[in-house]
């Protein structure tokens, strides 16, 4: 009986390693399932900036114009920037506020003309 407890079983290490590997695989699968569920939930949540960018692309705005509007929405921290593409009055107020300048960084006349050009493309039916 003493021999049984003094000698180690070489198969015991393999069994322990197998159990640890299976546990690691189970944790990995649980992690992947959790990430998939979070990703699905994230798509269903409100993503105002993503909607803003998709609508700009669908309107056929150039990359430079999209970047300007993205910058406008980001600098002024607009909660729902897609509203800029819908309301001419909101667009005008936001651009006016943006072009007023911020200390050392003044907006050039060229930028003002670019925003006017974007406005004409967005709201041509209003004019």
N, CA, C and O atoms as a MOPAC input file, in Angstrom:
PM7 MOZYME 1SCF
protein

 N      0.82100 1    -1.18500 1     0.00000 1
 C      0.00000 1     0.00000 1     0.00000 1
 C      0.86700 1     1.25200 1     0.00000 1
 O      0.52400 1     2.25700 1    -0.62300 1
 N      2.00700 1     1.18100 1     0.71300 1
 C      2.87300 1     2.34600 1     0.78000 1
 C      3.46500 1     2.66500 1    -0.58500 1
 O      3.64800 1     3.83700 1    -0.91500 1
 N      3.76800 1     1.65300 1    -1.38200 1
 C      4.33000 1     1.85900 1    -2.71700 1
 C      3.37600 1     2.66300 1    -3.59900 1
 O      3.80300 1     3.46500 1    -4.43000 1
 N      2.12200 1     2.44100 1    -3.40900 1
 C      1.13400 1     3.16000 1    -4.22500 1
 C      1.19000 1     4.66700 1    -3.98600 1
 O      0.99900 1     5.44000 1    -4.92500 1
 N      1.44600 1     5.09900 1    -2.76000 1
 C      1.47000 1     6.52200 1    -2.43900 1
 C      2.85700 1     7.13800 1    -2.59300 1
 O      2.95600 1     8.36200 1    -2.67400 1
 N      3.88700 1     6.38500 1    -2.63500 1
 C      5.23700 1     6.92200 1    -2.79300 1
 C      5.60100 1     7.10900 1    -4.26800 1
 O      6.39200 1     7.99200 1    -4.60000 1
 N      5.05400 1     6.31700 1    -5.12100 1
 C      5.33500 1     6.47000 1    -6.55300 1
 C      4.26700 1     7.36600 1    -7.18600 1
 O      3.08900 1     7.30600 1    -6.83500 1
 N      4.71600 1     8.19300 1    -8.12500 1
 C      3.76400 1     9.05400 1    -8.83800 1
 C      3.28800 1     8.35100 1   -10.09100 1
 O      4.02000 1     7.57900 1   -10.71100 1
 N      2.08500 1     8.62500 1   -10.44000 1
 C      1.48300 1     8.05600 1   -11.65100 1
 C      1.79000 1     8.99200 1   -12.81200 1
 O      1.35400 1    10.14300 1   -12.78900 1
 N      2.54000 1     8.53100 1   -13.84600 1
 C      2.86300 1     9.42300 1   -14.96700 1
 C      1.61900 1     9.87000 1   -15.73400 1
 O      1.64800 1    10.92000 1   -16.37600 1
 N      0.57400 1     9.13300 1   -15.68700 1
 C     -0.65000 1     9.51200 1   -16.38200 1
 C     -1.41300 1    10.62700 1   -15.67900 1
 O     -2.27300 1    11.27200 1   -16.27900 1
 N     -1.09500 1    10.85200 1   -14.40300 1
 C     -1.78800 1    11.89100 1   -13.64600 1
 C     -1.48400 1    13.28000 1   -14.21100 1
 O     -2.37000 1    14.13300 1   -14.25700 1
 N     -0.25000 1    13.51500 1   -14.63900 1
 C      0.11600 1    14.82100 1   -15.21900 1
 C     -0.62200 1    15.05800 1   -16.53100 1
 O     -1.09700 1    16.15800 1   -16.81400 1
 N     -0.70300 1    14.00900 1   -17.30900 1
 C     -1.42400 1    14.14700 1   -18.57600 1
 C     -2.90000 1    14.43600 1   -18.33500 1
 O     -3.51300 1    15.24300 1   -19.03300 1
 N     -3.45800 1    13.75900 1   -17.33200 1
 C     -4.86300 1    14.01600 1   -17.00100 1
 C     -5.06300 1    15.45000 1   -16.50900 1
 O     -6.04100 1    16.10500 1   -16.87000 1
 N     -4.13800 1    15.92700 1   -15.68800 1
 C     -4.22500 1    17.29600 1   -15.17900 1
 C     -4.09700 1    18.30200 1   -16.32700 1
 O     -4.84300 1    19.28000 1   -16.38300 1
 N     -3.16600 1    18.06500 1   -17.22800 1
 C     -2.97600 1    18.96000 1   -18.38000 1
 C     -4.20500 1    18.93300 1   -19.28700 1
 O     -4.60100 1    19.96900 1   -19.82200 1
 N     -4.80500 1    17.76800 1   -19.46200 1
 C     -6.00300 1    17.64900 1   -20.27900 1
 C     -7.16300 1    18.43100 1   -19.66000 1
 O     -7.89600 1    19.12300 1   -20.36700 1
 N     -7.32600 1    18.32300 1   -18.35900 1
 C     -8.39000 1    19.06000 1   -17.66700 1
 C     -8.15900 1    20.56900 1   -17.79600 1
 O     -9.10100 1    21.31900 1   -18.05700 1
 N     -6.91800 1    21.01500 1   -17.61400 1
 C     -6.60800 1    22.44300 1   -17.75200 1
 C     -6.84300 1    22.93900 1   -19.18600 1
 O     -7.34900 1    24.04400 1   -19.38400 1
 N     -6.48400 1    22.13900 1   -20.16500 1
 C     -6.70600 1    22.51600 1   -21.56100 1
 C     -8.20000 1    22.61300 1   -21.87300 1
 O     -8.64100 1    23.55000 1   -22.53800 1
 N     -8.96700 1    21.64700 1   -21.39400 1
 C    -10.41400 1    21.69900 1   -21.60500 1
 C    -11.03800 1    22.89800 1   -20.91000 1
 O    -11.93300 1    23.53800 1   -21.46300 1
 N    -10.57800 1    23.20700 1   -19.71300 1
 C    -11.06900 1    24.38200 1   -18.99600 1
 C    -10.73300 1    25.65600 1   -19.76700 1
 O    -11.56600 1    26.55700 1   -19.86300 1
 N     -9.52400 1    25.73900 1   -20.31600 1
 C     -9.12500 1    26.89100 1   -21.12200 1
 C     -9.99100 1    27.03100 1   -22.37300 1
 O    -10.38300 1    28.13600 1   -22.75000 1
 N    -10.28300 1    25.89800 1   -23.01000 1
 C    -11.14400 1    25.92700 1   -24.19900 1
 C    -12.55200 1    26.39400 1   -23.84800 1
 O    -13.14600 1    27.18900 1   -24.57600 1
 N    -13.08300 1    25.90100 1   -22.73700 1
 C    -14.41200 1    26.32500 1   -22.30600 1
 C    -14.45400 1    27.82700 1   -22.00700 1
 O    -15.40800 1    28.51200 1   -22.37400 1
 N    -13.42700 1    28.32300 1   -21.34600 1
 C    -13.36000 1    29.76200 1   -21.07300 1
 C    -13.23900 1    30.57200 1   -22.36200 1
 O    -13.83700 1    31.64000 1   -22.49400 1
 N    -12.46300 1    30.05400 1   -23.30500 1
 C    -12.32400 1    30.72700 1   -24.60100 1
 C    -13.64100 1    30.78900 1   -25.36100 1
 O    -13.99000 1    31.82300 1   -25.93100 1
 N    -14.36200 1    29.68900 1   -25.36600 1
 C    -15.66900 1    29.65700 1   -26.04200 1
 C    -16.64300 1    30.61300 1   -25.35800 1
 O    -17.38800 1    31.32700 1   -26.03000 1
 N    -16.64100 1    30.63000 1   -24.02300 1
 C    -17.52300 1    31.54300 1   -23.28600 1
 C    -17.17300 1    32.99700 1   -23.60000 1
 O    -18.06300 1    33.83200 1   -23.76100 1
 N    -15.88000 1    33.29700 1   -23.68700 1
 C    -15.43700 1    34.64900 1   -24.02500 1
 C    -15.89600 1    35.04900 1   -25.42900 1
 O    -16.39900 1    36.15500 1   -25.62600 1
 N    -15.72600 1    34.16100 1   -26.39100 1
 C    -16.14300 1    34.45800 1   -27.77000 1
 C    -17.65800 1    34.66200 1   -27.86600 1
 O    -18.12100 1    35.56800 1   -28.55900 1
 N    -18.42000 1    33.82500 1   -27.17800 1
 C    -19.87300 1    34.00400 1   -27.17600 1
 C    -20.27300 1    35.33800 1   -26.55200 1
 O    -21.19100 1    36.00300 1   -27.03200 1
 N    -19.58900 1    35.72200 1   -25.49000 1
 C    -19.86200 1    37.00300 1   -24.84800 1
 C    -19.54900 1    38.16100 1   -25.79000 1
 O    -20.31800 1    39.11800 1   -25.86900 1
 N    -18.42800 1    38.08400 1   -26.50400 1
 C    -18.05100 1    39.14400 1   -27.45900 1
 C    -19.06800 1    39.24300 1   -28.59700 1
 O    -19.42300 1    40.34600 1   -29.01300 1
 N    -19.53300 1    38.11300 1   -29.09700 1
 C    -20.54100 1    38.13500 1   -30.16000 1
 C    -21.82800 1    38.77600 1   -29.66700 1
 O    -22.45500 1    39.55200 1   -30.38800 1
 N    -22.22100 1    38.45700 1   -28.45000 1
 C    -23.43600 1    39.03500 1   -27.88700 1
 C    -23.27200 1    40.54100 1   -27.69500 1
 O    -24.20000 1    41.29900 1   -27.97800 1
 N    -22.11600 1    40.98200 1   -27.22200 1
 C    -21.86900 1    42.41600 1   -27.05400 1
 C    -21.86800 1    43.12700 1   -28.39700 1
 O    -22.40000 1    44.23100 1   -28.51300 1
 N    -21.28200 1    42.51100 1   -29.40700 1
 C    -21.24300 1    43.12300 1   -30.73800 1
 C    -22.65400 1    43.27200 1   -31.29900 1
 O    -22.98800 1    44.30500 1   -31.87900 1
 N    -23.47900 1    42.24200 1   -31.12700 1
 C    -24.86300 1    42.31000 1   -31.58700 1
 C    -25.63500 1    43.39500 1   -30.84600 1
 O    -26.41700 1    44.12800 1   -31.45200 1
 N    -25.42400 1    43.49800 1   -29.56500 1
 C    -26.10400 1    44.51600 1   -28.76600 1
 C    -25.62000 1    45.91100 1   -29.15600 1
 O    -26.40200 1    46.86200 1   -29.13700 1
 N    -24.34000 1    46.04300 1   -29.50900 1
 C    -23.78700 1    47.33100 1   -29.91700 1
 C    -24.37000 1    47.82600 1   -31.22300 1
 O    -24.53600 1    49.03000 1   -31.41400 1
 N    -24.68200 1    46.90900 1   -32.12700 1
 C    -25.26800 1    47.29900 1   -33.41200 1
 C    -26.67900 1    47.83200 1   -33.23200 1
 O    -27.11700 1    48.71900 1   -33.96400 1
 N    -27.38300 1    47.28700 1   -32.25600 1
 C    -28.75300 1    47.70200 1   -32.03400 1
 C    -28.82200 1    49.03100 1   -31.30000 1
 O    -29.83400 1    49.72800 1   -31.37900 1
 N    -27.75700 1    49.39200 1   -30.58400 1
 C    -27.74700 1    50.64200 1   -29.82500 1
 C    -27.65300 1    51.84800 1   -30.74600 1
 O    -27.34500 1    51.72600 1   -31.93200 1
 N    -27.92100 1    52.99500 1   -30.18500 1
 C    -27.88100 1    54.22700 1   -30.96400 1
 C    -26.43100 1    54.62500 1   -31.18500 1
 O    -25.65400 1    54.72200 1   -30.23500 1
 N    -26.07300 1    54.85400 1   -32.43000 1
 C    -24.74400 1    55.30300 1   -32.79400 1
 C    -24.89500 1    56.51400 1   -33.71600 1
 O    -24.85900 1    56.37000 1   -34.93800 1
 N    -25.06400 1    57.70600 1   -33.13500 1
 C    -25.35100 1    58.89200 1   -33.94300 1
 C    -24.26700 1    59.21700 1   -34.96900 1
 O    -24.58300 1    59.57100 1   -36.10600 1
 N    -23.00200 1    59.10200 1   -34.58600 1
 C    -21.93600 1    59.47400 1   -35.52000 1
 C    -21.86300 1    58.47800 1   -36.67300 1
 O    -21.59300 1    58.87200 1   -37.80800 1
 N    -22.09600 1    57.20900 1   -36.40600 1
 C    -22.11200 1    56.21300 1   -37.48400 1
 C    -23.22900 1    56.47200 1   -38.47300 1
 O    -23.03000 1    56.37000 1   -39.68400 1
 N    -24.40300 1    56.80700 1   -37.96300 1
 C    -25.52700 1    57.15500 1   -38.83500 1
 C    -25.19700 1    58.39300 1   -39.65700 1
 O    -25.48500 1    58.44600 1   -40.85200 1
 N    -24.59800 1    59.38000 1   -39.02000 1
 C    -24.20100 1    60.62800 1   -39.68900 1
 C    -23.26800 1    60.32900 1   -40.86200 1
 O    -23.45700 1    60.85900 1   -41.95600 1
 N    -22.27900 1    59.49800 1   -40.64000 1
 C    -21.32000 1    59.16900 1   -41.69900 1
 C    -21.96400 1    58.35900 1   -42.82700 1
 O    -21.65900 1    58.57700 1   -44.00000 1
 N    -22.85500 1    57.42300 1   -42.47400 1
 C    -23.53300 1    56.63400 1   -43.50800 1
 C    -24.44500 1    57.50200 1   -44.37300 1
 O    -24.48900 1    57.34000 1   -45.59200 1
 N    -25.16700 1    58.41700 1   -43.74000 1
 C    -26.06600 1    59.29100 1   -44.49900 1
 C    -25.26400 1    60.19200 1   -45.43200 1
 O    -25.66700 1    60.41400 1   -46.57400 1
 N    -24.13900 1    60.70900 1   -44.95900 1
 C    -23.28900 1    61.53900 1   -45.81900 1
 C    -22.82700 1    60.76300 1   -47.05500 1
 O    -22.84300 1    61.27700 1   -48.17300 1
 N    -22.41900 1    59.51900 1   -46.82700 1
 C    -21.96100 1    58.68500 1   -47.93700 1
 C    -23.09700 1    58.44600 1   -48.92500 1
 O    -22.88600 1    58.49400 1   -50.13700 1
 N    -24.31100 1    58.18700 1   -48.40900 1
 C    -25.45400 1    57.92900 1   -49.28000 1
 C    -25.89200 1    59.18200 1   -50.03100 1
 O    -26.46800 1    59.08500 1   -51.11400 1
 N    -25.62400 1    60.36000 1   -49.46200 1
 C    -25.95100 1    61.60400 1   -50.15400 1
 C    -24.95700 1    61.91200 1   -51.27100 1
 O    -25.18800 1    62.80400 1   -52.08700 1
 N    -23.86400 1    61.17800 1   -51.30200 1
 C    -22.88400 1    61.34700 1   -52.36500 1
 C    -21.91900 1    62.49700 1   -52.12200 1
 O    -21.35200 1    63.03600 1   -53.07200 1
 N    -21.72600 1    62.87900 1   -50.87000 1
 C    -20.77400 1    63.94400 1   -50.56600 1
 C    -19.35500 1    63.43200 1   -50.74900 1
 O    -19.06300 1    62.25800 1   -50.52000 1
 N    -18.48600 1    64.33400 1   -51.16300 1
 C    -17.09400 1    63.93400 1   -51.36700 1
 C    -16.43900 1    63.64600 1   -50.02000 1
 O    -16.94600 1    64.03800 1   -48.96900 1
 N    -15.31900 1    62.96400 1   -50.07300 1
 C    -14.60400 1    62.61500 1   -48.85600 1
 C    -14.18600 1    63.86400 1   -48.09400 1
 O    -14.26900 1    63.89500 1   -46.86600 1
 N    -13.74500 1    64.87700 1   -48.79500 1
 C    -13.32600 1    66.13200 1   -48.15900 1
 C    -14.51700 1    66.81500 1   -47.47600 1
 O    -14.37100 1    67.33600 1   -46.37000 1
 N    -15.68300 1    66.82000 1   -48.11300 1
 C    -16.87400 1    67.42900 1   -47.51400 1
 C    -17.32900 1    66.62700 1   -46.29200 1
 O    -17.74400 1    67.19800 1   -45.28400 1
 N    -17.24800 1    65.32100 1   -46.39200 1
 C    -17.61500 1    64.48100 1   -45.25000 1
 C    -16.68800 1    64.74300 1   -44.07400 1
 O    -17.12600 1    64.79000 1   -42.92500 1
 N    -15.40000 1    64.91400 1   -44.37100 1
 C    -14.43600 1    65.19800 1   -43.31100 1
 C    -14.75200 1    66.54500 1   -42.66500 1
 O    -14.69000 1    66.66800 1   -41.44200 1
 N    -15.08700 1    67.55300 1   -43.46200 1
 C    -15.42300 1    68.87300 1   -42.90600 1
 C    -16.65300 1    68.80000 1   -42.00500 1
 O    -16.66500 1    69.37600 1   -40.91700 1
 N    -17.67400 1    68.10100 1   -42.45500 1
 C    -18.88100 1    67.97900 1   -41.63300 1
 C    -18.61500 1    67.15600 1   -40.37200 1
 O    -19.15000 1    67.46400 1   -39.30700 1
 N    -17.79900 1    66.12000 1   -40.48700 1
 C    -17.42300 1    65.32600 1   -39.31600 1
 C    -16.67100 1    66.20000 1   -38.31500 1
 O    -16.91400 1    66.12800 1   -37.11000 1
 N    -15.77000 1    67.01100 1   -38.81500 1
 C    -14.99200 1    67.92100 1   -37.95800 1
 C    -15.91600 1    68.94000 1   -37.30000 1
 O    -15.77500 1    69.23000 1   -36.11200 1
 N    -16.85300 1    69.47900 1   -38.06000 1
 C    -17.82300 1    70.43500 1   -37.53400 1
 C    -18.61200 1    69.82500 1   -36.38000 1
 O    -18.74900 1    70.43600 1   -35.32000 1
 N    -19.12400 1    68.62900 1   -36.58900 1
 C    -19.91000 1    67.95200 1   -35.55100 1
 C    -19.05000 1    67.58600 1   -34.34700 1
 O    -19.51200 1    67.65300 1   -33.20700 1
 N    -17.80800 1    67.20300 1   -34.59700 1
 C    -16.92400 1    66.81800 1   -33.49800 1
 C    -16.46200 1    67.99500 1   -32.65500 1
 O    -16.43800 1    67.90600 1   -31.42800 1
 N    -16.09500 1    69.09600 1   -33.30100 1
 C    -15.61400 1    70.26900 1   -32.57100 1
 C    -16.72000 1    70.86700 1   -31.71300 1
 O    -16.48000 1    71.27300 1   -30.57600 1
 N    -17.92500 1    70.92100 1   -32.25600 1
 C    -19.03700 1    71.50200 1   -31.51300 1
 C    -19.74700 1    70.48300 1   -30.62900 1
 O    -20.69100 1    70.82600 1   -29.91800 1
 N    -19.29700 1    69.23700 1   -30.67300 1
 C    -19.82800 1    68.16700 1   -29.83200 1
 C    -21.35600 1    68.05900 1   -29.96100 1
 O    -22.08400 1    68.10900 1   -28.97000 1
 N    -21.81200 1    67.91100 1   -31.18800 1
 C    -23.23900 1    67.81000 1   -31.46600 1
 C    -23.69300 1    66.39100 1   -31.14500 1
 O    -23.09200 1    65.41700 1   -31.59900 1
 N    -24.76100 1    66.28700 1   -30.35800 1
 C    -25.21900 1    64.97800 1   -29.88800 1
 C    -25.76000 1    64.11000 1   -31.03200 1
 O    -25.44600 1    62.92200 1   -31.10700 1
 N    -26.56200 1    64.69100 1   -31.91100 1
 C    -27.12300 1    63.97000 1   -33.05700 1
 C    -26.79000 1    64.73900 1   -34.32600 1
 O    -27.59500 1    65.54300 1   -34.79700 1
 N    -25.60800 1    64.49800 1   -34.88200 1
 C    -25.13600 1    65.29800 1   -36.01400 1
 C    -25.94000 1    65.11100 1   -37.29900 1
 O    -25.86600 1    65.95900 1   -38.18800 1
 N    -26.69600 1    64.03900 1   -37.42200 1
 C    -27.48700 1    63.82600 1   -38.63400 1
 C    -28.51800 1    64.93200 1   -38.81300 1
 O    -28.95800 1    65.19400 1   -39.93300 1
 N    -28.90600 1    65.58100 1   -37.72500 1
 C    -29.85800 1    66.69200 1   -37.80700 1
 C    -29.31000 1    67.82800 1   -38.65900 1
 O    -30.08300 1    68.58900 1   -39.24100 1
 N    -27.99200 1    67.95200 1   -38.74000 1
 C    -27.38400 1    68.98600 1   -39.59400 1
 C    -27.73100 1    68.76700 1   -41.06100 1
 O    -27.83900 1    69.72400 1   -41.82800 1
 N    -27.90400 1    67.52500 1   -41.44600 1
 C    -28.17400 1    67.19600 1   -42.84400 1
 C    -29.65200 1    67.33700 1   -43.18600 1
 O    -30.02900 1    67.27300 1   -44.35600 1
 N    -30.48200 1    67.52800 1   -42.17600 1
 C    -31.92200 1    67.59700 1   -42.37600 1
 C    -32.43800 1    69.03200 1   -42.30200 1
 O    -33.28600 1    69.44100 1   -43.09500 1
 N    -31.91600 1    69.78300 1   -41.34300 1
 C    -32.42300 1    71.13000 1   -41.08000 1
 C    -31.45600 1    72.19400 1   -41.58600 1
 O    -30.31800 1    72.27900 1   -41.12500 1
 N    -31.91300 1    72.99800 1   -42.53100 1
 C    -31.07800 1    74.08100 1   -43.07100 1
 C    -30.80600 1    75.13400 1   -41.99800 1
 O    -29.70900 1    75.68800 1   -41.92900 1
 N    -31.80200 1    75.40600 1   -41.16800 1
 C    -31.63300 1    76.42000 1   -40.11400 1
 C    -30.57500 1    75.96600 1   -39.10500 1
 O    -29.70700 1    76.75100 1   -38.72500 1
 N    -30.64300 1    74.70700 1   -38.67100 1
 C    -29.65100 1    74.17600 1   -37.73500 1
 C    -28.26900 1    74.15900 1   -38.37400 1
 O    -27.27400 1    74.47500 1   -37.72200 1
 N    -28.20900 1    73.79300 1   -39.63400 1
 C    -26.92900 1    73.77900 1   -40.35700 1
 C    -26.32600 1    75.17600 1   -40.36600 1
 O    -25.14400 1    75.34500 1   -40.06700 1
 N    -27.13500 1    76.18100 1   -40.70800 1
 C    -26.63300 1    77.55300 1   -40.77700 1
 C    -26.14800 1    78.04700 1   -39.41300 1
 O    -25.08800 1    78.66600 1   -39.32000 1
 N    -26.91500 1    77.77600 1   -38.36000 1
 C    -26.51800 1    78.20500 1   -37.01300 1
 C    -25.22000 1    77.52000 1   -36.57100 1
 O    -24.34900 1    78.15300 1   -35.97400 1
 N    -25.10300 1    76.24400 1   -36.86500 1
 C    -23.91500 1    75.49000 1   -36.46500 1
 C    -22.68100 1    75.96700 1   -37.21600 1
 O    -21.61900 1    76.14000 1   -36.61800 1
 N    -22.81100 1    76.18000 1   -38.50800 1
 C    -21.67900 1    76.65500 1   -39.30000 1
 C    -21.28600 1    78.06300 1   -38.85100 1
 O    -20.09800 1    78.37600 1   -38.76800 1
 N    -22.26100 1    78.90400 1   -38.56400 1
 C    -21.97800 1    80.27100 1   -38.10400 1
 C    -21.20000 1    80.22000 1   -36.78800 1
 O    -20.22500 1    80.95000 1   -36.60700 1
 N    -21.63000 1    79.36600 1   -35.88700 1
 C    -20.93800 1    79.23000 1   -34.60600 1
 C    -19.52100 1    78.68400 1   -34.81200 1
 O    -18.57600 1    79.14900 1   -34.17400 1
 N    -19.37700 1    77.71400 1   -35.68700 1
 C    -18.07100 1    77.12000 1   -35.96700 1
 C    -17.13200 1    78.13200 1   -36.61400 1
 O    -15.95500 1    78.21000 1   -36.26100 1
 N    -17.65300 1    78.90100 1   -37.55500 1
 C    -16.81800 1    79.84800 1   -38.29600 1
 C    -16.49800 1    81.11500 1   -37.50100 1
 O    -15.66900 1    81.91500 1   -37.93100 1
 N    -17.14300 1    81.30700 1   -36.35000 1
 C    -16.85200 1    82.47700 1   -35.52000 1
 C    -15.41700 1    82.42400 1   -34.99800 1
 O    -14.86200 1    83.45200 1   -34.60800 1
 N    -14.82600 1    81.25600 1   -34.98700 1
 C    -13.43100 1    81.11800 1   -34.57300 1
 C    -13.31800 1    80.79500 1   -33.09600 1
 O    -14.24600 1    81.00200 1   -32.31400 1
 N    -12.15700 1    80.28400 1   -32.74300 1
 C    -11.91600 1    79.91100 1   -31.35400 1
 C    -10.51000 1    80.37600 1   -30.97200 1
 O     -9.54600 1    79.61800 1   -31.07800 1
 N    -10.40700 1    81.60800 1   -30.53600 1
 C     -9.11500 1    82.11200 1   -30.06400 1
 C     -8.10000 1    82.23900 1   -31.18900 1
 O     -8.29900 1    82.99300 1   -32.14100 1
 N     -7.01900 1    81.49600 1   -31.06800 1
 C     -5.92700 1    81.56400 1   -32.03600 1
 C     -6.30600 1    80.94400 1   -33.37900 1
 O     -5.75700 1    81.31700 1   -34.41600 1
 N     -7.22000 1    80.02100 1   -33.35900 1
 C     -7.55800 1    79.27900 1   -34.57000 1
 C     -8.76200 1    79.90600 1   -35.25700 1
 O     -9.90200 1    79.64000 1   -34.87700 1
 N     -8.52300 1    80.71600 1   -36.23900 1
 C     -9.59200 1    81.35400 1   -37.00700 1
 C     -9.88900 1    80.49800 1   -38.23700 1
 O     -9.00100 1    79.85600 1   -38.79700 1
 N    -11.13100 1    80.50400 1   -38.63300 1
 C    -11.54300 1    79.75300 1   -39.81100 1
 C    -11.32300 1    80.63300 1   -41.02900 1
 O    -11.67400 1    81.81300 1   -41.02400 1
 N    -10.74100 1    80.05700 1   -42.06900 1
 C    -10.44100 1    80.84000 1   -43.26500 1
 C    -11.70600 1    81.10100 1   -44.08500 1
 O    -12.72100 1    80.42200 1   -43.92900 1
 N    -11.61600 1    82.08900 1   -44.95000 1
 C    -12.72300 1    82.42100 1   -45.84700 1
 C    -13.00200 1    81.24700 1   -46.77900 1
 O    -14.14700 1    80.98900 1   -47.15000 1
 N    -11.96900 1    80.56500 1   -47.13800 1
 C    -12.10300 1    79.40100 1   -48.01100 1
 C    -12.97700 1    78.31900 1   -47.37000 1
 O    -13.79400 1    77.68800 1   -48.04100 1
 N    -12.79200 1    78.11700 1   -46.07400 1
 C    -13.59400 1    77.13000 1   -45.34900 1
 C    -15.05800 1    77.54200 1   -45.32900 1
 O    -15.94900 1    76.70400 1   -45.46800 1
 N    -15.30300 1    78.83900 1   -45.15600 1
 C    -16.67900 1    79.34700 1   -45.16400 1
 C    -17.32100 1    79.06200 1   -46.51700 1
 O    -18.48500 1    78.66700 1   -46.58200 1
 N    -16.57300 1    79.25800 1   -47.58700 1
 C    -17.08900 1    78.97500 1   -48.93100 1
 C    -17.36000 1    77.48100 1   -49.13000 1
 O    -18.32600 1    77.10300 1   -49.79300 1
 N    -16.50900 1    76.64300 1   -48.55600 1
 C    -16.73600 1    75.20000 1   -48.66000 1
 C    -18.03200 1    74.79300 1   -47.95200 1
 O    -18.79600 1    73.97700 1   -48.46700 1
 N    -18.27500 1    75.36800 1   -46.76600 1
 C    -19.51400 1    75.06000 1   -46.04800 1
 C    -20.73300 1    75.57000 1   -46.81900 1
 O    -21.78500 1    74.93100 1   -46.81200 1
 N    -20.59300 1    76.72200 1   -47.48600 1
 C    -21.69300 1    77.24000 1   -48.30700 1
 C    -21.95800 1    76.29800 1   -49.48700 1
 O    -23.10800 1    76.06300 1   -49.85700 1
 N    -20.89500 1    75.77000 1   -50.06400 1
 C    -21.03500 1    74.82700 1   -51.16800 1
 C    -21.73700 1    73.53900 1   -50.71600 1
 O    -22.59900 1    73.00900 1   -51.41700 1
 N    -21.35500 1    73.05700 1   -49.55000 1
 C    -21.99400 1    71.85400 1   -49.00000 1
 C    -23.46700 1    72.13500 1   -48.75100 1
 O    -24.31600 1    71.28900 1   -49.03000 1
 N    -23.78000 1    73.32800 1   -48.22400 1
 C    -25.17300 1    73.69700 1   -47.94900 1
 C    -26.00100 1    73.68800 1   -49.22900 1
 O    -27.13200 1    73.20400 1   -49.23000 1
 N    -25.45400 1    74.21400 1   -50.30600 1
 C    -26.18100 1    74.22700 1   -51.58100 1
 C    -26.49500 1    72.80900 1   -52.04800 1
 O    -27.58300 1    72.54300 1   -52.56000 1
 N    -25.53100 1    71.89700 1   -51.86800 1
 C    -25.77100 1    70.51500 1   -52.28100 1
 C    -26.78800 1    69.81400 1   -51.38800 1
 O    -27.58700 1    69.00800 1   -51.86400 1
 N    -26.75700 1    70.11900 1   -50.10600 1
 C    -27.67400 1    69.45300 1   -49.17800 1
 C    -29.11000 1    69.96500 1   -49.29100 1
 O    -30.06300 1    69.18900 1   -49.23500 1
 N    -29.24800 1    71.27500 1   -49.44900 1
 C    -30.57500 1    71.88300 1   -49.37200 1
 C    -30.96500 1    72.58600 1   -50.66200 1
 O    -31.61100 1    73.63200 1   -50.61000 1
 N    -30.60200 1    72.05800 1   -51.79100 1
 C    -30.90100 1    72.69600 1   -53.06800 1
 C    -32.39300 1    72.77500 1   -53.32700 1
 O    -32.82100 1    73.67000 1   -54.05600 1
 N    -33.20400 1    71.89500 1   -52.77300 1
 C    -34.64500 1    71.94200 1   -52.97300 1
 C    -35.27600 1    73.06700 1   -52.17100 1
 O    -36.36600 1    73.52800 1   -52.51100 1
 N    -34.59500 1    73.53000 1   -51.08300 1
 C    -35.13700 1    74.60500 1   -50.23800 1
 C    -34.99400 1    75.97000 1   -50.89300 1
 O    -35.73400 1    76.89400 1   -50.55700 1
 N    -34.07900 1    76.10900 1   -51.79800 1
 C    -33.80200 1    77.43900 1   -52.36100 1
 C    -34.69200 1    77.75800 1   -53.54000 1
 O    -34.58300 1    78.83700 1   -54.12200 1

